[in-house]
Amino acid sequence: MTTAAAHDAVTLSLAEVEALTRAALLACGVDPLNEPAITASVVAAEAEGIHSHGLARLPTYCEHARVGKIDGKARPVLDSPRPGLLRVDARCGFAHPAIDFGLPALCDAAKTQGIAALAITNSYNCGVVGYHVERIAAQGFLALGFVNAPASIAPMGGTRPVFGTNPIALAVPRAGREPLVLDQSSSVVAKSEIVVHQQRGEPIPLGWALDNDGNPTTDPDAALAGGTMVPAGGYKGAGLALIVELFAAWLTGANLSIDASSFADNLGGSPRTGQFFIAIDSGATAGPDATARLEHLFGAILEQEGARLPGERRIKAKQRTAAQGVTIAAALLQRLRSYAA
């Protein structure tokens, strides 16, 4: 571990990120069988430069496990109500082990049926959605993921939050390459990005959020204390949030965003949010030249000056992180060490 140029920042290797995450989770009562799935997600987020879902999120995980808002010892339960349709009850525990528990069965069902779906209910924040669909695509399937969150986006024309930032993600396998991953929030930016700015003591860009009075704000505290997130693309973002809500909350039997307790504080019981994943074996429908046609499409994008494919920045971030490590605020490191102790 070395001191970064800034006096209030430190640099960690990914191995140190993993060890610190594991120690903090276990010390806060997370079961040893559940911890690896959460730790792997945090490390992957830091490796890809998505710090808002990495160590910046870990204090909340630890706090919620410690006070019992999330059951760190919950054992997820899997059942299959229909062929090709799977359901995992996270039992008010962490989302990561519940998803890990269901993914092998999802992929097996997709191989047999050609298409399969996995509903996760009574769940919690699952970190980076792209991380989960990428693992499905690595098994050779086109993957979709839908995730709801506590309400923070008002419908267009309204003022009261109804939807969460409700991200959606897609991953498609590529021959000889990492899967292409598209992961986007229904809001202009994920709410966790505002948390990162708050931790750093930095203002947020104008246009990210509104304060409690509905006015644009650059104050992360005002945005998080009763404010609302700005939907991406106006009506389109609010429409996307509704689609995700139907898949991730209504279809899974989880709490609607308006009924879910906050991911950010200790108030209320378990958020009991949901995730919904679809895996498709494209070979049966896309045809024998599917790989060539896919690369033909991507080539038409990349041949344009300035254009790029989704996920390219994450791949470059992995290379950079492997060489340079992860830089975090010294105050965050001190806090995480206190949890680990």
N, C-alpha and C positions, 0 to 999 in steps of 0.2 A: 504494500500500500504506500503510495507516494503523495506528497502534498502537491496539489495543482497550483497553477499560477495565481489564481485568486486565493486570497488568504482565508476565505470562508468556504472553500470547496476542497474536496478530496477526491482522489481517483482510486477506483477499485477494479480489480480484475473480475471477470465473470465467475471465476472460482470463488472469489471472496464474496461476490453477490450471492452466490448459491449458499455458501456456508452461513452467512449472516441471516439470510431469509429462513433457512432451516432452523437455526438456533432460536430466532425470534418466535416463529410459529410454534415450535415445540414447547418453548418456555411459557407460552400463553395458553396452553391447553389443547392445541390441535393434535389429534391422534396421529401416531407415526404412520398409520396406513393412509391417512388423508393428506399429510404434509407434502409428499413428493409431487403430487399433481399441481398443488398451488405453487410450490417452489419452482417447478419447471416453467410454469406460465410467467412468473415474475422474471426469471432469468431470460426467457425468450423475448419478453418485452424490452428489457434493457439492451439485449444484444441487437435488437432492431431499431434502437433509438426511440422507442415509444415509452419515454420515462414516466408519463402520466399513469401508466398501467403497470409500472415496475415497482421500484423501491418507494416511490412517492405514494403508492397505494398501500404498501405494507403496514404502516402504522394503523390504518383503519381496519385492516384484516385482524391485526393483533388485538386491537381494542375491542372489536366486536366478539372475538373468540373469548377474550378475558372476562367480559361482562356478561356473556351468554346471549347476546343478540343473535349470534350465529352459533350453532352447535358444532364445535370442532371435532366432536367424536361421532357425529351422525354417520350411519351406514346407509348408503343409497340402496333402493330396492328397484329391481328391474322386472317389468312384465311386458307381454306382447298381446295386446287386446285384439289385434288383427294381423294376418300375415303381412309382413312388410311395414307394420306400424309398431313402434316400440315406445315404451314410456318408462322413465326413471323418476322416482320420487326422491328428491334430495333430502327430504325429511328435515328441512330448515337448517341444513348444513351448507358447507361450501359448494359452489357450483362445479369447481374443477374436478374433484373426485367423482362427482355424479356424472359429468360428461365423459370422463375417462372410462367409467364403468359401462356406459352405454355405447361408446363408439365401436368397439369390436363387434357387438351384436348388430349395429347399424350396417356396418360394411358387409358382414355375412349375409344379412337379409337382402342388401342391394345386389350382391352377387347372384343370389337365388332368384329374386323377384325382378331384377332390372332397375327397380327404384324402391327406396325405403325412406322412412322418416323416423326421427327420434325426438320425442317430446320430453323436456326436462321440466318438472314442476316443483313447487316449494323450494325454490333455489335462491340464488344470491348473485352478486356481481361475478362475472366469469372472466374478467380481464379483457384481453384483446380477442375479439371475435374471429379475426383473421387467423389467429393461431390455431383455433380449433378446426376451421374449414380447411386450412392448409394440410392438416394431418389426414383429413378424409381424402383430399385430392392426392396425397402421397400414396394412397392405396389404389389409385387409378380411377377415382370417381369424380364427376362434376359435383361440387358441393355448394350448398346454400345454408346460411345461418341467420337466424333472427333472434334478437335479444331485447326484452323490454326492461325498463328501469323506472325508478320513482318519478312521478310527474314533474316536469320542469319546462315543458313547451306548451304554450297556449295554442289552441286551434286558430287558424286564420280568421281574423275579425273578433276573436275573443281576448280575454285578459287573464283568465284563470288557467293555470297549467292543467293539462289533461294527459299529455303523452310524456314519456321519458325522452331522453336523447336517442333512444331506440335505434341502435346500429344494425346494419345489415351487411353481410359479407358473402362473397363468392370466391371460390377457388376452382381452377381448372388445371388438370395435369398436362404437362408438356414433355415430349420425348427428349431425354437427355438434359433437361433443365429443371430448375425448381418450379413448382406450380405457380401460375399467375394468381395473385391474390388481390381482390378488390374489397376494401373494408372501409365503410363510411358511416358516419353518424347522420341522423335525421336533422340534427342542428348544425349550425355553421361550424361548430367545434365541439368535441366531446367535453362534458362537464369536468372531467378529471384534468383537462388542460388548465382550467381555471384554478383548480386546487394546486397544481404545480406552480402557477404564478403567485398564488397566495403564500405558499411555502417559501418562495424566493423573495417575497416582498416586492414583487413587480406588478405594474398595472397591466391590465389586459387590453388588447386592441379594441378600439371602438367598433361596434357592430357584432360583437360576440354575444352580449347579454344585455338585459334590461334590469333596472333596479326594482325595488318593491312598488314604486309608483309608476312603472312602465316607461321610465326614461332610459335612453342609452347610457351605459356606464363603463368606465375603465377601472373601477374599483372592484377587485375580486371579492372582497368581503361583502359588498353590496349585492353582487351577483349571486353569491351563495346564500345570503341571508334573506330568503323570501323572494329573490329575483327570478327571472325567467330566461331561458335560453332562446336565442333567435333561430328559427327554423331555416335550414339551408334552402335557398331558392324560394323563400316565401311559401306560396300554396303548395309547391312541389314537395318541399321538405315536410310540411304538415301532413300531406297525403302519404308520403313514405312512412312517416311515424305511425299513421293509422294502419297501414298494411302490416308493419312489423308488430304492432300491438295485437292485431288479430291472430297472427301466427304464434307469437311468443307468449302472449298472456292468455287471450281468450281460448285458443285452440289447445293449450297445454293444461288448462284448468288452474293456472297460477293467478296470483293477484294481478288485477289491472293496475296500470301505473298510478291511477288516482287512489288506489287502496294500499299501495306499497309504502312501507316506512323508508326513511332516507338511508342511502348508502353511506352518508357522510357523518352521521351522529349516532349517539347511543340510545336515542329515544325510540319507543315503540318496540314491538317484537320483531321477529324475522321478516324481512321484506317479502319473502315468498314469491319472488319474480320467476320468470320462465325463460327457457331457451328452446328453439326448435331448429332441427337440422334435417336437411334433405340430401341424400346421396343417390346419384344417378349413374348407372353403367351406360355410358354413351355409345358403346360399341354396337349395340343392337339397333340404334336409330341413326347415328351419324354417318354410317357407311364405312367402307374399307379405306377410303382416302381421308378419314376424319383428321388425322394428324397433319397432313399436308394442307388441308383447307384451313385449319386453325392457324398454322404458321403463315399462310398466305394472308389471312386477316391481320395478324399482328405485324407482318411486314409492311402492309399498306399504311399502318399507323406510324411505324418507326421510320419509314422513308421520308416522312415530312419533317422538315427542319423545326426543332423545338418540341416535337411531340415525343411522348414517352408512354410506356405501358404502366398500368397501376402496379404498385409494389416494387418498382425498381429502386426507389429510395431506400426501402427497407433492406434490400439485398446489399446495397452499397454500405448501409449503416452496419450490417453484420461484419463486413470486411474491416471497416474502420474501428469498430468496437473491439474486435479480436486483436487489433494491433495497439490500440490506445487505451483500452479500458473504458470504464464508466465513471463520469464525473458527477458527484452529487454534493448538495450543501452539507457543510460540516454539522450544522444543527440537526439535519435529518439523520445523519450517521449516528450522532450522539443519542438521538431519540430511539433509534432502532437498537442500539447497543443496550439501552436501558430496558427495552422489552426482552432482549435476549438474556439479560442478567436475571 
